[in-house]
Amino acid sequence: LTAKKERRSLVALTAYDYPTARLLDESGVDLILVGDSLGMVVLGYPDTTTVTLADMLHHTRAVARGVKNATVVADLPSGSYDLASTALANARQLLEAGAHAVKLEGGESMAPIIAELTAEGIPVLAHIGMLPQHIHEEGGYKIKGRTPQQAEQLLADARAVEAAGAFAVVLELVTPPLAREISQTLAIPTIGIGSGVGCDGQIRVLHDVIGLY
């Protein structure tokens, strides 16, 4: 929130191991995400849907050992937060592994679970737009917000996760004009990936940035 008030762009990158996390932390990035993208870029899975909580805990512990300053956020993997009770139990495990916050995918439908987590003192980074954990239902990676109906729903999603207590929200593959509108509407920061320069920050998968993929 301070960065948004100061109009300072947030910088976020992924890390999945100790040396990478240490280098990113020393470089001064604001947020390090232990993303379930590790399934694709580290473990060789075809997508993120087969990543397990055990995978996330293992990599979160490694990353946490290398970080002194940045905020460490760990993804709740697919199927690990369908119910508030399981979301709470699994989020607590990620925090015990060294994460400062957790990330989960979904807007209005996930607002009650976000509210449950934040009520228990667990910081949540929300994620709307393209949802990689739903890639099979979506039929691939598709840009969101192209129709008035999609735009209206994404605005509703953004407002819902903010009201539920999320400290920030990732906008993935949202049309840039809509991403800018959402960013101007919300008090919490937006962190874009493939959503244009109008967001309050940007996040990238490190392996993409350095050309490994």
N, C-alpha and C positions, 0 to 999 in steps of 0.2 A: 504494500500500500504506500509506503514511503517513496519507493521508486516512482510510482505512478504520480504521486503528488508533485514530485520533483521533476517529472517528465524525463526521467532517466530510463533508457531502454534496458530491459532485463536480458541477460545472456544466459542461455541454458544449453547444456550438451549432455549426451548420455555417457555413462561409464559402466563397465561391468567387472572391473578388476582393480586391484590395489595400485599398480603403477600408473594406470591411466587416470584414476581418480586423484592420485597425488599430483600429477602434472596439471590436471584441469584446476584443481584447488589452488595450486601455486600460481596459476595464470590469472586467477581472480574472477572466474565465472561465478555468477550469482547462484545458480541452481544446477545440481548434478542429478540426473534422472537415471536410476537403475531401471531401465525400461524392459518390458517384456519383449521388445525388439531383439533382446539378446538371443531369443529363440532362433531368429533368422540369421543374425550376423555373427553369433558365437557358437551356437549349438547345431546349426545346420538344419533346423526345422523349416518347412515350407512357409509357415506363417506363425503368428503369435499364439494361436489357439491351443497349442499343445504344451505350452510352458506351464510348469507346475509351481505350486507354492514352494516346494523344496528347492527348485531352481532359483526362485527369486530370493529365498533366504540365504542360500549359498553365496550368490553374487552380491547381495546387499551387505553381508558381513565383510566381504573383501573390499568393497568400495568404502565402507565406513571407516576401515582401518587407515585409509589414505587421506581422509578429509578432516581438516581442522576449521575451516571457515565457511565453506559453501553450505547451502541447504541441500540435504540429501533427500530425494523423494523416491520411493519405490512403488512400482506398479503392483496393484492387486491383480493377479492373473485371471484369465478367463475361468468362470465357474466358481471363483472363490469368494464372491460377495453377492450371491443371489438372494440371500436372506440377511437381515440385519444382524442376527446372532452370529452367523458365520463370518460376515464382513468384519464385525468387531473382533472376534477371536483371531482372525487372520491378520488384520491390521495391527493388532497388538504384537503379534509375532514379528512382523516386519519392523516395528519400532524397537523391539527388544534386540533385533539383529543390527540396529544402528541407524535406521532411517529416522529422519525428523518428521516426515509426513508420508502419506500414501496418495496414489493417484488411481482413480477409477473412471470408467467410461460410461457416459450416459447423461441425459439432461433431466427433464421433468420426471421421468420414470425412476431416476435414481436419487432424486432430491430427498425422499424420506430416509434413505440409508446414509446419505451425506449428513443429514441432520442428526441421525443417531450417533455417527462417529464423532462429529464435532462436539456434540453434547457430552461425550465421554473424554473430551480433551485431545482427540486425535485430529491433527490438521489434515485437510483434504484438498488436493489439487484436482479439480474437475476436468473433464475432457469431453468436448462435444464436436459435432461435425462428422467427418469420417471416423468411424470407430473400427479400428483394425481387428478387435476381438469378434466383430460381427461380419468379417469379410465374406464368409460363406453365404450368409443371408443377403448381403449386399451385392454379391456377384463380382467383386473386385473393388479397387480403389476408385471412388467416384467423387467429383467435386460437389459440394453441398451448397445450397442456397440459390440455385439458379432460377427456381420458380417462386412466385409469391407465397405459395403455401409452405415451401421449405424455409424460406426466409422468416416467415412468421413463427414457424415452429422453433427455429434456431434462436430467435430472440426470446421466445418463451423459455427455452431450455437454459439460456444464459441467465435470465432473471431468476429462474428457479434454483439453479445451483448457487448463485450468489445469496439468495434468501435463505438457503439451507445451511450456509456457513462456510462454503468453500473459500479459501484464501486467494485463489486465482483459478483461471480456467484456460486450458489448452484449446485452441481452435485449429482443427486439422482439416485441410482442403476445403475451407470455406471461401466463397468468392470474396475477393479483396474489398469491394465496396461494403458488403455486409459485415465483414470482419471489422472494418473501420467503424461502422455504425455501432456494432456490439461493444467495441472498445470504448467508444464515446459515451455509451449508455451506462455501462457498469462502473461502479466505484472500485471493484477489485481489478487487478491486472489481467490482461489477456496475453497469452503466449502463443504465437502463431507458428504453424508448420505448414508451409504451402498455402498460406492465407494472406500473403501480401505484407506490405510494410506498415500498414495502419494499425497493427497490434502494438501492445505495450512492451513486447519482448519477442524473442524468437528462440525456438528450440530445434536442434538438429541431432540426428544420429551421427555420432562421431565417425563411425566407419564410412559413412557417406562423405563427410567433410574432408577426410584425408585420402579419399579415393580408393578405399579397399573394395567398395561396391559401387 
